[in-house]
Amino acid sequence: MSFKDYKIEHSKIISDILIIKPSINWDNRGNIFSSYNSDFYNEFLSKKLDFKHDKFALSNFNVLRGLHGDQKTWKLVSCAFGEIYEVVVDMRPESPTYLKWDSIELKADDYRQVLIPPNFVNGYYVKSEKALFHYKLAYEGDYIDADEQFTVAWDDDRIKINWPCNAPILNSRDSFEKK
């Protein structure tokens, strides 16, 4: 298993978003791959990342989580089970891609990851019966929890995300009333 065989590409819309496809070894038992190696990831990044913890979220079909972000956290996200429609939005006012978004289909059987820098929001919609979303978090200092993050409405008129749904299941944090 070689990290040199990983495939790295930039999002077609927002070049600061990286999509990573790990090298997978298959045999008659199934497969094995490494989801993270600090030396490999830091080799192609201009900044060394210190991933401090991982989170998992199990969600049902038609659940939409997000759009959430903060000013200091890098996220390496993937789908460990099921299928999701991952969306990333650039929230940097000085950026040429400000309020632009991109979507990436993440499936448990293709093992792709998305590396998201600070000052972006991300969210996802569950397309399968259930999905297990995985994210690694890198940040300096203490973790910024939900009450310190910024949230953007999933259907914000400025962004106009093309979600594969019309009436997703949302929690109170993600439910914004239209005025």
C-alpha positions as CSV (number, residue, x, y, z in Angstrom):
1,M,0.0,0.0,0.0
2,S,1.6,3.2,-1.1
3,F,0.6,6.8,-0.4
4,K,2.2,7.8,-3.7
5,D,-0.7,6.0,-5.4
6,Y,-3.3,8.3,-3.9
7,K,-5.0,10.6,-6.4
8,I,-5.4,14.2,-5.4
9,E,-7.5,16.7,-7.4
10,H,-8.8,20.2,-6.8
11,S,-12.5,21.0,-6.9
12,K,-13.5,22.2,-10.3
13,I,-15.2,25.2,-8.8
14,I,-13.1,26.1,-5.7
15,S,-9.5,25.2,-6.1
16,D,-8.8,25.4,-2.3
17,I,-10.9,22.3,-1.9
18,L,-9.0,19.0,-2.3
19,I,-10.6,15.7,-3.2
20,I,-8.4,12.7,-2.3
21,K,-8.8,9.1,-3.5
22,P,-6.7,6.7,-1.4
23,S,-4.9,3.7,-2.8
24,I,-6.9,0.5,-2.1
25,N,-5.5,-3.0,-2.0
26,W,-8.1,-5.6,-3.1
27,D,-7.9,-9.4,-2.8
28,N,-10.3,-12.3,-2.3
29,R,-11.0,-11.2,1.3
30,G,-12.0,-7.6,0.4
31,N,-9.8,-4.6,0.7
32,I,-7.6,-2.5,2.9
33,F,-6.5,1.1,2.7
34,S,-5.1,3.9,4.9
35,S,-7.4,6.8,5.5
36,Y,-4.8,9.1,6.9
37,N,-1.0,9.5,7.2
38,S,0.3,12.8,8.5
39,D,3.5,12.7,6.5
40,F,1.7,12.2,3.2
41,Y,-0.9,14.9,3.8
42,N,1.5,17.4,5.1
43,E,3.8,16.8,2.0
44,F,1.3,18.3,-0.4
45,L,-0.1,21.0,1.9
46,S,1.5,24.4,2.4
47,K,0.6,24.2,6.1
48,K,1.2,21.4,8.5
49,L,-2.0,20.2,10.0
50,D,-2.5,18.8,13.5
51,F,-5.6,16.6,13.3
52,K,-6.7,16.5,16.9
53,H,-9.9,14.4,16.9
54,D,-12.4,12.5,14.7
55,K,-16.1,12.6,14.7
56,F,-18.8,10.3,13.2
57,A,-22.4,11.1,12.5
58,L,-24.9,8.4,11.6
59,S,-27.9,9.8,9.8
60,N,-31.0,8.4,8.1
61,F,-32.2,8.9,4.5
62,N,-33.3,12.5,3.6
63,V,-31.4,14.1,6.5
64,L,-29.5,17.2,5.7
65,R,-26.8,18.4,8.1
66,G,-25.2,21.8,7.8
67,L,-24.0,24.2,6.5
68,H,-21.5,24.8,9.3
69,G,-18.0,26.2,9.6
70,D,-15.6,28.3,11.6
71,Q,-12.5,30.4,11.1
72,K,-9.8,28.0,12.3
73,T,-10.8,24.3,11.6
74,W,-9.6,22.2,8.8
75,K,-11.9,19.2,8.1
76,L,-11.0,16.0,6.3
77,V,-14.4,14.4,5.5
78,S,-15.6,11.1,4.1
79,C,-18.5,8.7,4.0
80,A,-17.7,5.5,6.0
81,F,-21.1,3.8,5.2
82,G,-23.8,4.7,2.7
83,E,-23.9,7.6,0.3
84,I,-24.0,11.3,0.8
85,Y,-24.1,14.5,-1.3
86,E,-21.4,16.7,0.2
87,V,-21.5,20.4,-0.3
88,V,-18.8,23.0,0.4
89,V,-19.3,26.8,0.3
90,D,-16.5,29.4,0.3
91,M,-17.4,32.0,3.0
92,R,-14.3,34.2,2.6
93,P,-15.5,37.7,1.5
94,E,-12.2,38.5,-0.1
95,S,-12.1,35.3,-2.2
96,P,-12.9,35.3,-6.0
97,T,-15.0,32.2,-5.2
98,Y,-17.0,33.9,-2.3
99,L,-20.4,32.2,-1.9
100,K,-19.6,29.7,-4.7
101,W,-20.3,26.1,-3.9
102,D,-19.3,22.7,-5.1
103,S,-20.8,19.2,-4.5
104,I,-19.0,15.9,-4.2
105,E,-20.7,12.5,-4.2
106,L,-19.2,10.5,-1.4
107,K,-19.9,6.8,-1.1
108,A,-18.6,4.2,1.3
109,D,-17.4,2.1,-1.7
110,D,-15.2,4.7,-3.3
111,Y,-13.4,5.9,-0.2
112,R,-12.9,9.5,-1.4
113,Q,-12.2,12.3,1.1
114,V,-12.6,16.0,0.9
115,L,-10.2,18.4,2.6
116,I,-11.9,21.6,3.6
117,P,-10.0,24.7,4.9
118,P,-11.2,27.1,7.5
119,N,-13.7,29.8,6.6
120,F,-15.7,27.4,4.5
121,V,-19.0,25.8,5.4
122,N,-19.9,22.3,4.6
123,G,-23.0,20.2,4.8
124,Y,-24.3,17.0,3.4
125,Y,-27.5,15.2,2.4
126,V,-28.0,11.5,3.0
127,K,-29.0,9.7,-0.2
128,S,-28.9,6.1,1.1
129,E,-31.1,4.5,3.8
130,K,-28.4,5.3,6.4
131,A,-25.0,7.0,6.1
132,L,-22.0,7.3,8.4
133,F,-20.2,10.6,7.9
134,H,-16.6,10.8,9.2
135,Y,-14.6,13.9,9.8
136,K,-11.1,14.6,11.1
137,L,-10.6,18.0,12.6
138,A,-7.4,20.0,12.7
139,Y,-7.2,23.3,14.6
140,E,-5.0,25.4,16.9
141,G,-6.1,25.9,20.5
142,D,-9.4,24.6,21.8
143,Y,-12.1,23.0,19.7
144,I,-14.8,25.4,18.4
145,D,-18.1,23.7,19.3
146,A,-21.5,24.3,17.7
147,D,-22.3,27.5,19.7
148,E,-19.1,29.2,18.3
149,Q,-19.5,28.1,14.7
150,F,-21.3,30.0,12.0
151,T,-24.3,28.4,10.3
152,V,-25.6,29.2,6.8
153,A,-29.2,28.2,5.7
154,W,-29.2,25.1,3.6
155,D,-31.4,27.0,1.1
156,D,-29.7,30.4,1.3
157,D,-30.9,32.5,-1.7
158,R,-27.5,34.0,-2.2
159,I,-25.8,30.6,-2.7
160,K,-28.6,28.6,-4.5
161,I,-27.3,25.1,-3.8
162,N,-28.8,22.4,-6.1
163,W,-29.6,19.9,-3.3
164,P,-31.0,16.5,-4.5
165,C,-34.1,17.1,-2.3
166,N,-36.9,19.7,-1.6
167,A,-37.9,18.9,2.0
168,P,-35.0,17.4,3.9
169,I,-35.1,16.4,7.6
170,L,-33.4,19.2,9.5
171,N,-32.6,19.9,13.1
172,S,-33.4,23.2,14.8
173,R,-29.9,24.6,14.2
174,D,-30.3,24.1,10.4
175,S,-33.9,25.3,10.1
176,F,-34.1,28.9,9.1
177,E,-37.5,30.5,8.6
178,K,-37.7,32.5,5.3
179,K,-38.6,36.1,5.9
